Amino acid sequence: MFSHFSTSNDELIYKTYQASQRDYFIGVEKLKKLSNVSFFDEKDNTFDLINDSDVIIGFQTAALIEAMYTDKPIIYCGWGESFKKIKDTLIDYHILGINNGITHARNSLELKNLMTSNLESFYYNFEERKEIRYKYMHNEHGDVAKNFVKIVEKY
């Protein structure tokens, strides 16, 4: 990801969550030094950030569900041995990728190629998006993560 944003004019909007260590991967410090990378935290409204974006990229985040209320390209990153071992315990974005609701990047090279693709080349089955939105959370005004918490607290 660093190589792409260090050599392009593309802008990266990167949203972190204070309690999550997954947002702080090895290359994040390099990204912080780039002028075309902006960092936001949990205080910033995800839906506003999505509306300001051309493409949404993520892994196991409620933001992907919120992005399904738009017609924007969504790239789900999920690959490697760890992913294969736990994918049956995750939100089934990889299944949505098979059904063309989103695009599933299955390795880092595929992600790199997708990031340089023409936006018009993405095709989506919006009925698939609608089904997963309703499956996990029907809330067209954002705040899906807060609603997930409410669901979990019931159990």
DRENPA-3360 file (N, C-alpha, C; in nm, 2 decimals, always signed):
BEGIN
1 = MFSHFSTS = +0.08/-0.12/+0.00/+0.00/+0.00/+0.00/+0.09/+0.13/+0.00 ~ +0.20/+0.12/+0.08/+0.29/+0.24/+0.08/+0.34/+0.27/-0.05 ~ +0.38/+0.17/-0.13/+0.44/+0.20/-0.26/+0.34/+0.26/-0.35 ~ +0.21/+0.22/-0.34/+0.11/+0.29/-0.43/+0.10/+0.44/-0.39 ~ +0.07/+0.46/-0.26/+0.05/+0.60/-0.22/+0.17/+0.69/-0.22 ~ +0.29/+0.63/-0.22/+0.41/+0.71/-0.22/+0.44/+0.76/-0.37 ~ +0.38/+0.69/-0.47/+0.41/+0.73/-0.61/+0.29/+0.77/-0.68 ~ +0.18/+0.79/-0.62/+0.06/+0.84/-0.69/+0.00/+0.96/-0.63;
9 = NDELIYKT = -0.10/+1.02/-0.70/-0.17/+1.14/-0.64/-0.29/+1.10/-0.57 ~ -0.32/+0.97/-0.57/-0.44/+0.92/-0.50/-0.43/+0.95/-0.35 ~ -0.55/+0.98/-0.29/-0.55/+1.01/-0.15/-0.61/+0.89/-0.07 ~ -0.55/+0.87/+0.04/-0.59/+0.76/+0.13/-0.65/+0.82/+0.25 ~ -0.78/+0.78/+0.28/-0.84/+0.82/+0.41/-0.84/+0.69/+0.49 ~ -0.77/+0.69/+0.60/-0.74/+0.58/+0.69/-0.81/+0.60/+0.82 ~ -0.91/+0.52/+0.85/-0.98/+0.53/+0.98/-0.93/+0.42/+1.08 ~ -0.89/+0.47/+1.19/-0.84/+0.38/+1.30/-0.93/+0.37/+1.41;
17 = YQASQRDY = -0.92/+0.27/+1.50/-0.99/+0.26/+1.62/-0.89/+0.24/+1.73 ~ -0.90/+0.32/+1.83/-0.81/+0.32/+1.94/-0.78/+0.18/+2.00 ~ -0.89/+0.11/+2.02/-0.88/-0.02/+2.09/-0.83/-0.13/+2.00 ~ -0.81/-0.11/+1.87/-0.78/-0.21/+1.78/-0.63/-0.21/+1.73 ~ -0.56/-0.31/+1.76/-0.42/-0.32/+1.72/-0.40/-0.35/+1.57 ~ -0.51/-0.40/+1.51/-0.50/-0.44/+1.37/-0.47/-0.31/+1.28 ~ -0.51/-0.20/+1.33/-0.50/-0.07/+1.25/-0.35/-0.03/+1.25 ~ -0.27/-0.09/+1.33/-0.13/-0.04/+1.35/-0.03/-0.15/+1.30;
25 = FIGVEKLK = -0.04/-0.18/+1.17/+0.05/-0.27/+1.10/+0.18/-0.21/+1.09 ~ +0.28/-0.29/+1.05/+0.42/-0.24/+1.04/+0.44/-0.12/+0.95 ~ +0.37/-0.11/+0.84/+0.38/+0.00/+0.75/+0.31/+0.13/+0.78 ~ +0.23/+0.13/+0.89/+0.15/+0.25/+0.92/+0.23/+0.37/+0.95 ~ +0.34/+0.36/+1.01/+0.43/+0.47/+1.04/+0.48/+0.54/+0.91 ~ +0.51/+0.46/+0.81/+0.55/+0.51/+0.68/+0.43/+0.59/+0.61 ~ +0.31/+0.53/+0.62/+0.20/+0.60/+0.57/+0.17/+0.74/+0.63 ~ +0.20/+0.75/+0.76/+0.17/+0.87/+0.83/+0.26/+0.99/+0.78;
33 = KLSNVSFF = +0.37/+0.96/+0.71/+0.46/+1.06/+0.66/+0.42/+1.11/+0.52 ~ +0.33/+1.05/+0.46/+0.28/+1.09/+0.33/+0.18/+1.20/+0.33 ~ +0.19/+1.30/+0.25/+0.10/+1.41/+0.25/-0.04/+1.37/+0.19 ~ -0.05/+1.27/+0.11/-0.18/+1.23/+0.06/-0.25/+1.12/+0.14 ~ -0.20/+1.10/+0.26/-0.27/+1.01/+0.35/-0.32/+1.08/+0.48 ~ -0.45/+1.07/+0.50/-0.51/+1.14/+0.62/-0.57/+1.03/+0.71 ~ -0.54/+1.05/+0.84/-0.58/+0.96/+0.94/-0.70/+1.02/+1.02 ~ -0.80/+0.93/+1.05/-0.91/+0.97/+1.12/-0.93/+0.86/+1.23;
41 = DEKDNTFD = -1.01/+0.89/+1.34/-1.03/+0.79/+1.44/-1.18/+0.77/+1.46 ~ -1.21/+0.70/+1.57/-1.35/+0.66/+1.59/-1.45/+0.78/+1.62 ~ -1.39/+0.90/+1.64/-1.48/+1.01/+1.66/-1.53/+1.07/+1.53 ~ -1.47/+1.03/+1.42/-1.51/+1.07/+1.29/-1.62/+0.98/+1.23 ~ -1.72/+1.04/+1.17/-1.84/+0.96/+1.12/-1.79/+0.88/+0.99 ~ -1.81/+0.75/+1.01/-1.77/+0.66/+0.90/-1.84/+0.69/+0.77 ~ -1.97/+0.72/+0.78/-2.05/+0.74/+0.66/-2.01/+0.87/+0.58 ~ -1.97/+0.97/+0.66/-1.91/+1.09/+0.60/-1.79/+1.06/+0.52;
49 = LINDSDVI = -1.70/+0.98/+0.58/-1.57/+0.94/+0.52/-1.60/+0.86/+0.39 ~ -1.70/+0.77/+0.40/-1.73/+0.69/+0.28/-1.78/+0.78/+0.17 ~ -1.87/+0.87/+0.20/-1.92/+0.96/+0.10/-1.81/+1.04/+0.03 ~ -1.70/+1.07/+0.11/-1.59/+1.15/+0.05/-1.49/+1.06/-0.03 ~ -1.52/+0.93/-0.03/-1.42/+0.84/-0.10/-1.47/+0.79/-0.23 ~ -1.38/+0.75/-0.32/-1.41/+0.69/-0.44/-1.42/+0.54/-0.43 ~ -1.34/+0.48/-0.35/-1.33/+0.33/-0.33/-1.31/+0.31/-0.18 ~ -1.38/+0.20/-0.13/-1.37/+0.17/+0.01/-1.29/+0.03/+0.02;
57 = IGFQTAAL = -1.19/+0.03/+0.10/-1.11/-0.09/+0.12/-1.11/-0.12/+0.27 ~ -1.13/-0.25/+0.30/-1.13/-0.29/+0.44/-1.12/-0.44/+0.46 ~ -1.11/-0.47/+0.59/-1.11/-0.61/+0.63/-1.19/-0.62/+0.76 ~ -1.30/-0.70/+0.76/-1.38/-0.72/+0.88/-1.41/-0.60/+0.96 ~ -1.47/-0.50/+0.89/-1.51/-0.38/+0.95/-1.65/-0.35/+0.92 ~ -1.73/-0.30/+1.01/-1.87/-0.26/+0.98/-1.88/-0.15/+0.88 ~ -1.77/-0.08/+0.85/-1.77/+0.02/+0.75/-1.80/-0.03/+0.61 ~ -1.76/-0.16/+0.59/-1.79/-0.22/+0.46/-1.94/-0.24/+0.44;
65 = IEAMYTDK = -2.01/-0.27/+0.55/-2.16/-0.27/+0.54/-2.22/-0.14/+0.52 ~ -2.17/-0.04/+0.59/-2.21/+0.10/+0.57/-2.19/+0.14/+0.42 ~ -2.08/+0.10/+0.36/-2.04/+0.14/+0.23/-2.14/+0.07/+0.13 ~ -2.21/-0.04/+0.17/-2.30/-0.10/+0.08/-2.43/-0.03/+0.06 ~ -2.44/+0.09/+0.12/-2.56/+0.18/+0.10/-2.52/+0.27/-0.02 ~ -2.40/+0.26/-0.07/-2.36/+0.34/-0.19/-2.34/+0.25/-0.31 ~ -2.31/+0.31/-0.42/-2.28/+0.24/-0.54/-2.13/+0.24/-0.56 ~ -2.05/+0.27/-0.46/-1.91/+0.28/-0.47/-1.84/+0.14/-0.47;
73 = PIIYCGWG = -1.73/+0.13/-0.54/-1.65/+0.00/-0.53/-1.61/-0.03/-0.39 ~ -1.62/-0.15/-0.35/-1.58/-0.20/-0.22/-1.48/-0.31/-0.24 ~ -1.36/-0.30/-0.18/-1.26/-0.40/-0.19/-1.24/-0.46/-0.05 ~ -1.26/-0.59/-0.04/-1.24/-0.66/+0.09/-1.11/-0.73/+0.08 ~ -1.02/-0.71/+0.18/-0.89/-0.77/+0.18/-0.90/-0.89/+0.28 ~ -0.88/-1.01/+0.22/-0.87/-1.13/+0.30/-0.79/-1.24/+0.23 ~ -0.68/-1.27/+0.29/-0.59/-1.38/+0.23/-0.50/-1.43/+0.33 ~ -0.43/-1.54/+0.29/-0.32/-1.60/+0.37/-0.38/-1.71/+0.46;
81 = ESFKKIKD = -0.28/-1.78/+0.52/-0.32/-1.90/+0.60/-0.41/-1.86/+0.72 ~ -0.38/-1.75/+0.79/-0.46/-1.71/+0.90/-0.60/-1.68/+0.86 ~ -0.62/-1.62/+0.74/-0.76/-1.59/+0.69/-0.83/-1.72/+0.66 ~ -0.76/-1.82/+0.60/-0.82/-1.95/+0.57/-0.87/-2.02/+0.69 ~ -0.79/-2.01/+0.80/-0.82/-2.08/+0.92/-0.95/-2.02/+0.99 ~ -0.96/-1.89/+0.98/-1.07/-1.82/+1.06/-1.19/-1.77/+0.98 ~ -1.18/-1.79/+0.84/-1.28/-1.72/+0.76/-1.43/-1.77/+0.79 ~ -1.45/-1.89/+0.85/-1.58/-1.93/+0.88/-1.63/-1.87/+1.00;
89 = TLIDYHIL = -1.55/-1.80/+1.08/-1.59/-1.73/+1.20/-1.61/-1.58/+1.17 ~ -1.59/-1.53/+1.05/-1.59/-1.39/+1.02/-1.72/-1.35/+0.95 ~ -1.75/-1.22/+0.94/-1.86/-1.17/+0.86/-1.83/-1.22/+0.72 ~ -1.92/-1.28/+0.65/-1.90/-1.35/+0.52/-1.88/-1.26/+0.40 ~ -1.79/-1.16/+0.41/-1.77/-1.08/+0.30/-1.71/-1.15/+0.18 ~ -1.63/-1.26/+0.21/-1.57/-1.34/+0.11/-1.68/-1.41/+0.02 ~ -1.79/-1.44/+0.08/-1.90/-1.50/+0.01/-1.97/-1.39/-0.08 ~ -1.98/-1.27/-0.03/-2.03/-1.16/-0.10/-1.94/-1.13/-0.22;
97 = GINNGITH = -1.81/-1.15/-0.21/-1.72/-1.14/-0.32/-1.75/-1.24/-0.43 ~ -1.78/-1.36/-0.39/-1.81/-1.46/-0.49/-1.94/-1.42/-0.57 ~ -2.03/-1.36/-0.50/-2.16/-1.32/-0.56/-2.16/-1.18/-0.62 ~ -2.05/-1.12/-0.63/-2.03/-0.99/-0.69/-2.09/-0.87/-0.62 ~ -2.11/-0.89/-0.49/-2.16/-0.77/-0.41/-2.05/-0.68/-0.38 ~ -1.93/-0.73/-0.37/-1.80/-0.65/-0.34/-1.69/-0.72/-0.42 ~ -1.57/-0.67/-0.42/-1.46/-0.73/-0.48/-1.37/-0.78/-0.37 ~ -1.33/-0.91/-0.38/-1.25/-0.97/-0.27/-1.10/-0.98/-0.33;
105 = ARNSLELK = -1.01/-0.90/-0.27/-0.87/-0.91/-0.30/-0.82/-1.03/-0.23 ~ -0.77/-1.13/-0.30/-0.72/-1.26/-0.24/-0.57/-1.26/-0.21 ~ -0.50/-1.16/-0.25/-0.36/-1.15/-0.21/-0.32/-1.00/-0.24 ~ -0.19/-0.97/-0.19/-0.15/-0.83/-0.20/-0.13/-0.78/-0.34 ~ -0.09/-0.87/-0.43/-0.08/-0.83/-0.57/-0.21/-0.80/-0.63 ~ -0.31/-0.88/-0.60/-0.45/-0.85/-0.65/-0.50/-0.72/-0.60 ~ -0.47/-0.69/-0.47/-0.51/-0.56/-0.41/-0.44/-0.44/-0.49 ~ -0.31/-0.46/-0.51/-0.24/-0.36/-0.59/-0.30/-0.33/-0.72;
113 = NLMTSNLE = -0.33/-0.44/-0.79/-0.40/-0.43/-0.93/-0.53/-0.36/-0.92 ~ -0.61/-0.40/-0.82/-0.74/-0.33/-0.80/-0.73/-0.19/-0.77 ~ -0.63/-0.15/-0.69/-0.61/-0.01/-0.66/-0.58/+0.08/-0.78 ~ -0.52/+0.02/-0.88/-0.49/+0.09/-1.00/-0.59/+0.07/-1.12 ~ -0.70/+0.00/-1.09/-0.80/-0.02/-1.19/-0.89/+0.10/-1.21 ~ -0.94/+0.11/-1.33/-1.04/+0.21/-1.37/-1.17/+0.18/-1.29 ~ -1.22/+0.29/-1.22/-1.34/+0.27/-1.14/-1.46/+0.21/-1.22 ~ -1.47/+0.24/-1.35/-1.58/+0.20/-1.43/-1.57/+0.05/-1.46;
121 = SFYYNFEE = -1.45/-0.01/-1.43/-1.43/-0.16/-1.45/-1.50/-0.24/-1.34 ~ -1.53/-0.18/-1.23/-1.60/-0.26/-1.12/-1.74/-0.28/-1.15 ~ -1.79/-0.41/-1.13/-1.93/-0.44/-1.15/-1.98/-0.50/-1.02 ~ -2.10/-0.46/-0.97/-2.16/-0.51/-0.85/-2.30/-0.55/-0.87 ~ -2.33/-0.66/-0.79/-2.47/-0.70/-0.78/-2.53/-0.64/-0.66 ~ -2.61/-0.53/-0.68/-2.66/-0.45/-0.57/-2.76/-0.53/-0.49 ~ -2.83/-0.63/-0.54/-2.92/-0.71/-0.46/-2.84/-0.79/-0.36 ~ -2.72/-0.83/-0.39/-2.64/-0.90/-0.30/-2.60/-0.81/-0.18;
129 = RKEIRYKY = -2.57/-0.69/-0.22/-2.53/-0.59/-0.11/-2.66/-0.57/-0.02 ~ -2.77/-0.56/-0.08/-2.89/-0.53/+0.00/-2.92/-0.65/+0.10 ~ -2.90/-0.77/+0.05/-2.92/-0.89/+0.14/-2.82/-0.89/+0.26 ~ -2.70/-0.86/+0.23/-2.60/-0.86/+0.35/-2.63/-0.74/+0.44 ~ -2.67/-0.63/+0.39/-2.70/-0.51/+0.47/-2.81/-0.55/+0.57 ~ -2.92/-0.61/+0.51/-3.03/-0.65/+0.59/-3.00/-0.77/+0.69 ~ -2.91/-0.85/+0.64/-2.87/-0.97/+0.73/-2.80/-0.92/+0.85 ~ -2.71/-0.82/+0.84/-2.63/-0.78/+0.95/-2.69/-0.66/+1.02;
137 = MHNEHGDV = -2.74/-0.57/+0.95/-2.78/-0.44/+1.01/-2.86/-0.35/+0.91 ~ -2.98/-0.33/+0.94/-3.05/-0.23/+0.86/-3.05/-0.10/+0.93 ~ -2.97/-0.01/+0.88/-2.96/+0.13/+0.93/-2.90/+0.21/+0.82 ~ -2.98/+0.28/+0.75/-2.93/+0.35/+0.63/-2.86/+0.48/+0.67 ~ -2.85/+0.52/+0.79/-2.78/+0.64/+0.83/-2.65/+0.62/+0.90 ~ -2.59/+0.50/+0.88/-2.46/+0.48/+0.94/-2.46/+0.42/+1.08 ~ -2.36/+0.43/+1.15/-2.35/+0.38/+1.29/-2.37/+0.23/+1.30 ~ -2.33/+0.16/+1.20/-2.35/+0.01/+1.21/-2.27/-0.05/+1.32;
145 = AKNFVKIV = -2.15/+0.00/+1.35/-2.07/-0.06/+1.46/-2.15/-0.04/+1.59 ~ -2.21/+0.07/+1.62/-2.29/+0.09/+1.74/-2.40/-0.01/+1.75 ~ -2.46/-0.04/+1.64/-2.57/-0.14/+1.64/-2.52/-0.28/+1.66 ~ -2.40/-0.31/+1.61/-2.34/-0.44/+1.64/-2.32/-0.46/+1.79 ~ -2.27/-0.36/+1.85/-2.26/-0.36/+2.00/-2.39/-0.39/+2.07 ~ -2.49/-0.33/+2.03/-2.63/-0.35/+2.08/-2.67/-0.50/+2.07 ~ -2.64/-0.56/+1.95/-2.67/-0.70/+1.92/-2.59/-0.79/+2.01 ~ -2.46/-0.76/+2.03/-2.38/-0.84/+2.11/-2.42/-0.83/+2.26;
153 = EKY = -2.45/-0.72/+2.30/-2.49/-0.70/+2.44/-2.62/-0.78/+2.48 ~ -2.70/-0.81/+2.38/-2.82/-0.89/+2.40/-2.79/-1.03/+2.44 ~ -2.67/-1.08/+2.40/-2.63/-1.21/+2.43/-2.54/-1.21/+2.55;
% end
